[in-house]
């Protein structure tokens, strides 16, 4: 573990220089502290140096996704648009306010995930089938996202996500197809994903990797 792992506050200060907009002053800080706490306790699981951070407190038309190199404390890519689940907002242009870990909810689930392997993703958008690269996720935030694998919550490319705005997924933090092809192989195999929102008070107070010691 690098020296930055012992000083998440220094890491936060370094990475905050790359963040253009935030839904809450604590958003990135929560993600960074959760990352380092998880890495300290599950060091064997965190085999990649990357953090895919998404601020779901922002409007879907606002670029709200970042990939950071947590060893170099540098920006790999971002900000870029990211989809949220259709069960998390009443319309595609609304900020998500409902989050769920339940199968069939089509809602986003907040918290920390560990990336698994990539695979050939197949989906439908606007009545048409499409293919993309997909990245399987394992939810590590207990009851907030531990059903991710059962629900099929993954990162994938989707044609309804463009630079101008993100449509809604079935709960997946989907990105533009070309970006997915470039980033998901990089993120596979033990990097961390963290989905944040200030709009779920229960999660904010009980997220296991961000709670006060």
N, C-alpha and C positions, 0 to 999 in steps of 0.2 A: 504494500500500500504506500502511495506517495505521501509526501509531507502534507499535501492539501487535505488528505483524509482526516488528519488530526485537527484541522482548523476549518470546519464548514463555513464559518463566518467569512473567512478570507476567500473561500471558493465562491460564496454568494456575491461578495463584492466584485470579484473578477467577472463572473457570468452576467451580473446585472447590467453591465455595460453593453451587452448585446441585445437586451430585451427592450423592444420598442414600446410596447403597451402592455399594461397589466390590469386585471380586474380588481386587484386588491394589493396593497403595498406588501403584504406578507406572502403572496402567491409563490414566487420563485424561492423565497427563503424556506417555506414549508417543504417544497420539492427537494431542495438541496439537502436539508437536514434529514429528510426521510431517506434519501439516497445513501448518505454516509452512515446512518444508523443501520440500515439494512445491510450495507456492504461490510460493516464491522461484525455483525452477527452472523451473516451468511456468506462469508468471504469465498467459500468454495463454489458457491452458486454464481457469483458475479464474475464471469469469465471475460466479458467484454468491457471496454472502457466507456461505453456510450450511455447517455441519458436522453430519452425521447420525452420531452416535457410539453404538455398541452394545457393551456389555461382555458378551460371550458366556461369560465365566467365571462368571457368576451363574446361579442356578437359573431355569428358564423361568417359574416362578411369581413371580419377582421383577421388578419394573419395571426394565429395563436399557437402555432407549433414550432418547436425548436429541437434540434439535435445537438447536444454538447459532447465534446470529448472531455471526460472528467479526469483524465490523467494530465492532459495539457492545459485544462481549463480554458478551452477555446471553443468557438462556435464552429460546428461542422456545416450546418445549414439552418436557415430560418431568418425571420419568421415566415411561415407559410400557412395556408388555409388547411383546416382539419374539420372533418365532419363529426357531428354528434348524433346520438340515436334519435329516431323519430318519436320514441316514447318519452323523450326528455323535454320536448317543447311542442306547443300546440301547432305551430307553423314552422316552415323551414327557415324563416327569417327572424325567428325569435331566439333570444338567449336561453340556453337550457336551464331549467329550474327543477326538474324532476330526475332523480337518479335511482336506479334499481339494480339489484343483483338477481332478480327473478327471471326465470326462463319465460320467454314469450312477451316480456315487457318492452322489448325493442328500445330500452333506455340505456344510456351510458352508465357505467359504473366507475366511481371515483377511486383513487388510491394508487398503490404501487403494484406493478406487474413485472415479471421476469420473462424475457423473450426466450422462445424455443426455436424451432426450425422453420425454414421457409417451405412453401409448397405452392402448387398451382391452384390459385383461387378462382372460383367461378361464381358470378353473381348476375343479377338482373337490375336494370335501371331503365325507366321509361318503357317497360315492356320488352326490352331487348336484352339478350344475354351478352355478357362480356367476360373476359378473362384478365387476370392480373397476377402478380406475385402476392402471396399472402404470408404473414408471419404470425405463428401461433404464440399465444400469451398464457402465462400461468398467473392467476390472481394471487397476490401475496398479502392482501389487506383484510383477511378474515371475511366476515359476513358482508363486507362491502363489495367484494369482487371475486370471491373464491369459486363462484360458479362460471367463471369466464370460459373455461375449456368446455364445460357441458353446454353452455349457451352458444359456443362458436364465436366468441368475441376475439377478434384478431385485428392486426393492422393489415391493410390492403390498399391497393390503388383502386380508384373508382372514377368513372367518367363524370359523375355529378359533382366532383370536387375540382374546382378550377382556381386560377389565381384571383378571379374576381369574387369568389365566394364558395362556400361549401353547402352542399345539400345535406340530407339526413340519411344516416345508415340504419342498420338494425342494432346499433349499439357500439359499433366499431369506430375507433379513431382513424378513419380512412383519410388518405391523402391523394394528391394528383397521381395518375398512373405512371407518368414518366419519373416522378420523384420516388415513387415506391420501388420502381425497378432499380434505381440508383442506391437508395438508402436501406431498404429492408435486408438485403444480404449482409450489409455492414452491421446492422443491429442484431442479427440472428445469433443465437447460441450463448445467451447469458448477459445481455445488456438489460438496462432498467427502463421501464416506461412509467411515467407518473402523470396521472390525470387529476387536475385541480379544479375546484370551483368554490367560491365563497357562498354559494347559494344552497348549501346543505349543512345546516348547523350541527346536526348529529354527527355527520362525517367529520366535520372540522374538529369537534371535541373528542372524537373517539378513534380517529385514524391511528392504527397501532404503531406505524413507523414515524409518526410526527408528534405523538404525545410527549409531554414533558416527562423527564426521567423521574 
